[in-house]
Amino acid sequence: MQILENPYRGETGQIDLADDVPFPSDDLSAARSMLARCPDAAQTPLRAVEGLARVAKVHIKDERTRMGLGSFKALGAAYVIARDADAEQAAGRTYVTASAGNHGLSVAAGAKVFGAKAVIYIARSVPESFAERLRALGADIRRAGANYEESMQAAEGAAQAHGWQLLSDSSWEGYMEPPFRVMEGYLALMAEVFEQIPEPATHIFLQAGVGGLAGACAAAVRAVWGQDPVIVVVEPSAAPALMASIQAGRVVVAEGPVSNMGRLDCKEPSLIALKGLARDADWFCTLTDTEARKLTVPLSRFGLKTSPSGGAGIAALMADDRAFGLTEDARVLCILSEGL
């Protein structure tokens, strides 16, 4: 595990990003009220786990049952489409995105609920079983490219050619509003945490791909619990886009092999997430594939069976429970972001 202390912590303008990149939303009430309109929108459990690490208290927000889709990402795109439906802008609209996993399910499910259409581009390497899950939700599935980045290029092209709404969970120059709202949808899980947890956490471990979940959760923590909790962002060593960008002080496109943390294997950070985490995170760290695989397997003994992606934050805690200022009386919060 490699560790980097964030030199920009608490600052608002030192990392080199355009002025029009917004900080993540911390409007907890908006996400909860809008998502209540979605079928199967129910609170997920916060589990107290003993014996997981040296620290006394570990709480894990278990997102494996979220809205019947198996991941926190069910909150994001469905929230955006629910907002559009509230403004009478969703019915009949076509939403297009690329996906290698759970984001596509949220787009497809949200479109189905609110009378819209979903077109999902997937790379040639994506298993057909995932394509079938998307089709079962009524999505139009199109294969394009050898990887996620190439399928996203195809989705962008289709949006421009047909006048469809591109709905990505990442932000880049010239594309901010939809991913800003996707991240806002993720705040619903932290609103639940604040109600469920008996006392504020001292340390929060947040896994990151493009950084949407981590950026949203970190913004919520600062808004509700203030500056004292220590926030740790966890990435694959094969895709350290956020850590590399923090080190360089500007956006860096990471290079590396394919990771077994496939949902986190993102080589370019979301600009909104990067801006928020530069302000809000205390530490960045990376896990190797071997570490992630080795440390997530034992989670099944605690009833927390998940993938290396879903358990990466917990794995970072287990990899070194004396790092990041952790003491035996620390109160730790982790997110179990997906099932298998």
Protein Blocks (a to p, Z undefined) as FASTA:
>chain_A
ZZdddfkgoiaklpccdfklccddfbfklmmmmmmmpghiacddddddehkambfbdcdd
dfklgghnopaklmmmmmmmmmmmmnopmgopacddddfblmmmmmmmmmmmnopacddd
ddfklcfklmmmmmmnopacddedjbfklmmmmmmmmmmmnopacddfbdcehiaklmmm
mmmmmmmmmmmmmmmpmbdcfbdcdddfelmmmmmmmmmmmmmnommbccdddddfklcm
klmmmmnopacdddddddfklmlmcfbdcfklmmmmmmmpmbdcdddfklmmmmmmmmmm
nopaccfklmmmmmmmmmommgghiafkbccddddfbdZZ
